[in-house]
Amino acid sequence: MDNMVDDKKVNQVVDEGKGYELPLLLFAGFRALIDRLHAELARQGHPGLRPAHGFAMQAIGAGGATASEVGRRLGVSKQAAGKTVDRLVALGYAARADDPADARRKLIRLTPHGLDALRRSAVVFDALRAEWAERIGAGRLDALQDDLSAVIPPEAFRLDAAGWLGGP
């Protein structure tokens, strides 16, 4: 791995080992999948959808959530979550509704357009996985997924990407 960023080589100081390559490769794989997903979703009628929106829609969930719950699930402030929700509402992916259990609260719910985006995402992810399987072999990809599942603790499956990437 050359560790290229634009035309600059990175990690010049740590050329001794290869431990730093694993997180870079995992992140690059994640980024490649997400970029391809969003390019395909744009072609399928979801051009305004961004990766942060996908995390937020997952945080909203099938049953809906308050802005505070979305913020907690994403690891961001209620205000930051509210901005993302505002964008999802403006794009037609979510809507605010009265909470039947508490009239003082507003629930954010996914609209049919939002649910369509999530359904299409699942199909695209399956297609991308199939491409990877074709490229490296289905058995190797299954083993890679099994191995990652063995070393990644269940609590690592969180939606708070912005928090660990240093964003709001």
Long-range contacts (C-beta under 8 A, 24 or more apart in sequence): 1-25, 33-125, 33-128, 36-124, 36-128, 37-121, 37-124, 37-125, 37-128, 40-120, 40-124, 40-127, 41-117, 41-120, 41-121, 41-124, 44-120, 46-116, 46-117, 46-120, 48-91, 49-91, 49-93, 49-117, 52-84, 52-162, 53-84, 53-87, 53-88, 53-91, 53-93, 54-117, 54-118, 54-121, 55-159, 55-161, 55-162, 56-81, 56-84, 56-85, 56-88, 57-88, 57-93, 57-94, 57-110, 57-114, 57-117, 57-118, 58-118, 58-159, 59-159, 60-85, 60-88, 60-94, 60-108, 60-109, 60-110, 60-114, 62-110, 64-97, 64-107, 64-108, 64-109, 64-110, 65-107, 65-108, 66-99, 66-105, 66-106, 66-107, 66-108, 67-106, 67-108, 70-108, 73-158, 73-159, 73-160, 74-159, 74-160, 74-161, 74-162, 74-163, 75-158, 75-159, 75-160, 75-162, 75-163, 75-164, 76-160, 76-162, 76-163, 76-167, 76-168, 77-168, 80-162, 80-168, 88-114, 93-117
